[in-house]
Amino acid sequence: MPSAFPSAVRLHRPSEYAAALKGRRIARGALFVVSSPRSVASGPARLGLVVPKRQVPLAVNRNAIKRVVREAFRLRRAGLPDGDWVFRMVSRPAPGSLTALKRQVRTEVDALLARIASC
């Protein structure tokens, strides 16, 4: 598996996000909810991210969270079932340093991806 994160494994269109968010909720953690469309997917595992400004006001923190989730997804993509997976942040992370934020996000995302892989 190449180490790149190509455009083909990302969600791009609002309709793709809407279908996943209206679909079933696969897993929930302290920060994220993972959703997937109800229809059967025929392509590779694809990632969508929703990190609202309301939950994470600083752009540098939002971008760091997205980078951490993308990297975790990239490393586990081969073991995930086919389909679209949208990670939506639903609660504010605990205040602290950027390093602590990244560590908290990575721990939760790894646990959620493990739960998805076992489905």
Number of C-alpha atoms within 10 A of each C-alpha: 7 7 8 9 14 9 9 12 18 18 18 13 9 9 10 15 22 13 17 24 20 12 14 14 16 16 16 18 14 13 18 22 20 24 23 26 21 15 12 10 13 9 12 16 21 21 22 23 19 15 19 15 11 11 14 17 12 10 11 10 17 16 13 16 22 18 14 17 22 18 15 17 22 20 15 14 21 13 14 19 17 15 20 28 27 27 25 18 22 17 16 14 15 10 8 8 10 13 10 13 17 17 14 16 22 18 11 17 23 16 15 20 20 14 14 16 14 10 8
